[in-house]
Amino acid sequence: MALSKESWLPVAEGLCLDEGRSARADHDCGSGRTLFISREPGFIRAFCYRCNEGGHHHVVEGIDERIRRLANGAVADKAAQKSITPPEGTYRWEDWPSNARLWLVKAGLSSADAGRLGAYYSREMERVILPCGGNFWQARSIDGRLPKYLAPVADKVHPRYGNANRVTLTEDILSAYKVGKAGGEGWCMLGTSLPATLLADILRRRCPVNIWLDDDAGAINRGQVAARKIMRQFTALGIDHRNIVTPNDPKLIPLHRIKELI
């Protein structure tokens, strides 16, 4: 059952939270601040840890408010990209808006995985920040705003997760992380092109490689076009390799299945 709005909405409205903010409050079910309220774009959400029930209330966003929010977000995006330091944000999973948490949960990941990734939420940018190493990071939009991914103007760092005899190349960070979590070794290319630095390390190790890129729908399957190009490179260089093609991205596949495929 959902919480009765009468039991929490007046409390939530009285908090006057800005978007991306959250707070604890008393609930009428008993003593103690068991009511968790969060303000997100278009919604106020509530969850009582004693009742173990939640609810949400749709907030109509005026056109002026929406224009102002998007403009502020665009300014924050540009400032972060030009900065030599990563954007500020919160690491506390409870303080993330639910749609940011849901993005990781859909990939079968938890707050503990967010901690291992070093992921945090930037309220100013309204994006999940994924540190890659050094001053390089990726910022993932979670409200449909484009571009989906942002990164600073800095030398790219390609994250690697796990340790195995066979390397698995993926397009995105979460996919590489899940490969590592499943017992493999995932290297993130941050796209569909094989970076020269990763190719040099593969040649140095002389290890076999899995190529696991997206099986994109549409007239041009960009993921598999890129995979074929990488396979031609590996064939010419005598690198043992195989192509893994699945309907879903690696990050959306259960760990036991990833283990079988790699």
Residue pairs with C-beta under 8 A, 6 or more apart in sequence:
1 53
2 53
2 54
2 55
3 46
3 47
3 48
3 51
3 53
3 54
3 55
4 55
5 55
5 57
7 27
7 28
7 29
8 25
8 27
8 35
8 37
8 46
8 48
8 55
9 44
9 46
9 57
11 25
11 26
11 27
11 35
11 37
12 25
12 37
12 39
12 44
12 46
12 57
13 44
15 23
15 25
15 37
17 23
17 37
17 38
17 39
17 44
18 39
19 39
19 40
19 41
19 69
19 123
19 126
20 39
20 40
20 97
20 121
20 123
20 126
21 38
21 39
21 123
22 36
22 37
22 38
22 39
22 94
22 95
23 36
23 37
24 33
24 34
24 35
24 36
24 37
25 33
25 35
25 37
26 32
26 33
26 34
26 35
27 34
27 35
27 48
27 50
27 51
29 48
29 50
29 51
30 50
32 50
34 48
34 49
34 50
34 51
35 46
35 47
35 48
36 46
36 47
36 48
36 49
36 94
37 44
37 45
37 46
38 44
38 45
38 46
38 97
38 98
40 97
40 98
40 99
41 61
41 69
41 97
41 126
41 143
42 58
42 59
42 61
43 56
43 57
43 58
43 59
44 56
44 57
44 59
45 54
45 55
45 56
45 57
45 98
46 54
46 55
46 56
47 53
47 54
47 55
48 54
61 69
70 145
72 124
73 124
73 125
73 126
73 145
76 87
76 122
76 124
76 125
77 125
77 139
77 150
80 86
80 87
80 122
80 124
80 125
80 139
80 150
80 152
81 150
81 151
81 152
81 153
82 152
82 153
83 152
84 135
84 152
84 154
85 135
86 129
86 131
86 135
86 137
86 152
87 122
87 124
87 125
87 129
87 137
87 139
88 122
88 124
89 120
89 121
89 122
89 123
89 124
89 125
89 129
90 96
90 120
90 121
90 123
91 114
91 115
91 119
91 120
93 101
93 111
93 114
95 121
96 121
96 128
97 121
97 142
99 142
99 143
100 121
100 128
100 142
101 111
102 142
103 128
103 140
103 142
104 110
104 113
104 114
104 119
104 128
104 174
106 252
107 174
107 178
107 251
107 252
108 178
108 251
108 252
108 254
108 255
109 174
109 177
109 178
113 177
113 181
114 120
116 177
117 130
117 131
117 173
117 177
118 130
118 131
119 128
119 129
119 130
119 131
120 128
120 129
121 127
121 128
121 129
122 128
122 129
122 139
125 139
125 150
126 141
126 142
126 143
126 145
127 139
127 140
127 141
127 142
127 150
128 139
128 140
128 142
129 137
129 138
129 139
129 140
130 137
130 138
130 139
130 140
130 173
131 137
132 138
132 156
132 157
132 158
132 159
132 173
132 188
132 190
133 157
133 159
134 154
134 155
134 157
135 152
135 154
136 151
136 152
136 154
136 155
136 156
136 157
137 151
137 152
138 149
138 150
138 151
138 173
138 190
139 149
139 150
139 151
140 148
140 149
141 147
141 148
141 149
141 150
151 190
156 190
156 195
158 187
158 188
158 189
158 190
158 195
158 197
158 198
159 173
159 176
159 177
159 187
159 188
160 176
160 180
160 185
160 186
160 187
160 188
161 176
161 177
161 179
161 180
161 181
161 185
161 186
162 179
162 180
162 181
162 182
162 183
162 184
162 185
162 186
163 180
163 185
164 183
164 184
164 185
164 262
165 207
165 208
166 184
166 185
166 207
166 208
166 209
166 210
166 262
167 185
167 186
167 187
167 202
167 205
167 207
167 208
167 209
167 210
168 176
168 179
168 184
168 185
168 186
168 187
168 209
168 210
168 212
168 244
168 250
168 262
169 187
169 189
169 194
169 198
169 209
169 210
169 211
169 212
169 213
169 230
170 176
170 179
170 186
170 187
170 188
170 189
170 212
170 213
170 250
171 188
171 189
171 190
171 191
171 192
171 213
171 214
171 223
171 249
172 188
172 190
172 249
172 251
173 188
173 190
174 251
175 186
175 188
175 212
175 249
175 250
175 251
176 186
176 187
176 188
176 250
177 186
177 251
178 186
178 250
178 251
178 253
178 255
178 258
179 185
179 186
179 212
179 250
179 258
179 262
180 186
181 255
182 255
182 256
182 258
182 259
182 262
183 259
183 262
184 210
184 258
184 259
184 262
186 250
187 198
189 195
189 198
192 213
192 214
192 222
192 223
192 226
192 227
193 226
194 230
194 233
199 233
202 209
202 239
203 237
203 239
206 239
208 239
208 240
208 241
208 242
209 234
209 239
209 240
209 241
209 242
210 241
210 242
210 243
210 244
210 261
210 262
211 227
211 230
211 231
211 234
211 241
211 242
211 243
211 244
212 243
212 244
212 246
212 250
212 261
212 262
213 223
213 224
213 226
213 227
214 222
214 223
214 249
215 221
215 223
215 224
215 245
215 246
215 247
216 222
216 223
216 224
224 245
227 243
227 245
228 243
230 241
231 241
231 243
233 239
234 240
234 241
235 241
244 261
244 262
246 253
246 261
250 258
253 261
